Amino acid sequence: MAENNPTPNPNEPQPTPQGNPAPTFDYDKLASLINGKQSVTEDTVLKSYFKEQGLSADEMKQAIGAFKEQKAKNTPDIAKMQSEVESANNAKLTAEVNQSATLEAVKQGVDVTSVPYVLKMADFSAVITDGKISTEKLTEAVKKVLDDIPALKAKASENAGSVQKIGGDGNGNKNLTEDALRGIFGIKSKK
């Protein structure tokens, strides 16, 4: 025979016999009570162990203090570890942005010696979204610097395509050394 009474849900406050809902609990207070109980239990176990070892009351207090101190040293600092991981991730992302920006600057015609200046002047704050580099925004940031300071772009060499003469002309002159030096320094001979 099945009864039509529904089973009570343990997560819902149940009415008391007077019809009032059950009191709510302060879970933080419960957690602190449990931690306190664990601490008391730990102290009791430690005292029992040290008593078995034949230590006096003062020696037990010192030994318990040393144990707790050692335990605190060995407990990892999670906040510090998370901070270090976040810092490492930021450094990695910054390096990736600089690498991508260097390639983009070279693509846009920046002289290799001017790339560090472009990287320092470019605003890369909007380049990273959701931990990824936006190539469009990176290109815009580099282009903005080059629009503002066009002198950073590589200039076409004025002598591009022509052969530059190095040394003397070797026309059989007796003063070859002197002519060679004049040719190197671009000084015309005295004739």
WODA-V21186 format. One record per residue. N is the residue number from 1. RES is the residue in one small letter. OMEGA is omega as a letter, one per 30 degrees, with the letter a starting at -180 (999 if undefined). NEAR is the number of other ideal C-beta (glycine too) atoms within 8 Angstrom. Layout:
N&RES&OMEGA&NEAR / N&RES&OMEGA&NEAR
This chain:
1&m&a&2 / 2&a&l&3 / 3&e&a&4 / 4&n&l&4 / 5&n&l&4 / 6&p&l&4 / 7&t&a&4 / 8&p&l&6 / 9&n&a&5 / 10&p&a&4 / 11&n&l&3 / 12&e&l&6 / 13&p&a&6 / 14&q&l&7 / 15&p&l&8 / 16&t&a&8 / 17&p&l&4 / 18&q&l&4 / 19&g&l&5 / 20&n&l&6 / 21&p&l&7 / 22&a&a&8 / 23&p&l&4 / 24&t&a&5 / 25&f&l&6 / 26&d&a&6 / 27&y&l&6 / 28&d&l&6 / 29&k&l&8 / 30&l&l&9 / 31&a&l&8 / 32&s&l&8 / 33&l&l&8 / 34&i&l&8 / 35&n&l&8 / 36&g&l&8 / 37&k&l&8 / 38&q&l&8 / 39&s&l&8 / 40&v&l&8 / 41&t&l&8 / 42&e&l&8 / 43&d&a&9 / 44&t&l&8 / 45&v&l&8 / 46&l&l&12 / 47&k&l&10 / 48&s&a&8 / 49&y&a&8 / 50&f&l&12 / 51&k&l&9 / 52&e&a&6 / 53&q&l&6 / 54&g&l&4 / 55&l&l&8 / 56&s&a&5 / 57&a&l&5 / 58&d&l&6 / 59&e&l&9 / 60&m&l&13 / 61&k&l&8 / 62&q&a&8 / 63&a&l&11 / 64&i&l&12 / 65&g&l&8 / 66&a&l&8 / 67&f&a&9 / 68&k&l&8 / 69&e&l&8 / 70&q&l&8 / 71&k&l&8 / 72&a&l&7 / 73&k&a&6 / 74&n&l&6 / 75&t&a&6 / 76&p&l&5 / 77&d&a&6 / 78&i&a&6 / 79&a&l&6 / 80&k&l&7 / 81&m&l&9 / 82&q&l&8 / 83&s&l&8 / 84&e&l&8 / 85&v&l&8 / 86&e&l&8 / 87&s&l&8 / 88&a&l&8 / 89&n&l&9 / 90&n&l&8 / 91&a&l&8 / 92&k&a&8 / 93&l&l&11 / 94&t&l&8 / 95&a&l&8 / 96&e&l&9 / 97&v&a&13 / 98&n&l&9 / 99&q&a&8 / 100&s&l&11 / 101&a&l&15 / 102&t&l&10 / 103&l&a&8 / 104&e&l&12 / 105&a&l&14 / 106&v&l&10 / 107&k&a&6 / 108&q&l&11 / 109&g&l&7 / 110&v&l&14 / 111&d&a&9 / 112&v&a&6 / 113&t&a&4 / 114&s&a&12 / 115&v&a&12 / 116&p&l&6 / 117&y&l&8 / 118&v&a&15 / 119&l&a&11 / 120&k&a&6 / 121&m&a&8 / 122&a&l&11 / 123&d&a&6 / 124&f&a&10 / 125&s&a&4 / 126&a&a&9 / 127&v&a&11 / 128&i&l&10 / 129&t&a&8 / 130&d&l&3 / 131&g&a&6 / 132&k&a&6 / 133&i&l&10 / 134&s&a&10 / 135&t&l&8 / 136&e&a&6 / 137&k&l&10 / 138&l&l&15 / 139&t&l&10 / 140&e&a&8 / 141&a&l&14 / 142&v&a&15 / 143&k&l&9 / 144&k&l&10 / 145&v&a&12 / 146&l&l&15 / 147&d&a&6 / 148&d&a&6 / 149&i&a&7 / 150&p&a&6 / 151&a&a&4 / 152&l&l&11 / 153&k&l&11 / 154&a&l&7 / 155&k&l&5 / 156&a&a&5 / 157&s&a&5 / 158&e&a&4 / 159&n&a&6 / 160&a&l&6 / 161&g&a&3 / 162&s&a&5 / 163&v&l&3 / 164&q&a&5 / 165&k&l&6 / 166&i&l&5 / 167&g&a&7 / 168&g&a&9 / 169&d&l&6 / 170&g&a&6 / 171&n&l&4 / 172&g&l&3 / 173&n&a&7 / 174&k&a&3 / 175&n&a&6 / 176&l&a&9 / 177&t&a&6 / 178&e&l&7 / 179&d&l&12 / 180&a&l&10 / 181&l&l&9 / 182&r&a&11 / 183&g&a&12 / 184&i&a&8 / 185&f&l&6 / 186&g&l&4 / 187&i&a&6 / 188&k&a&4 / 189&s&a&6 / 190&k&l&3 / 191&k&999&2
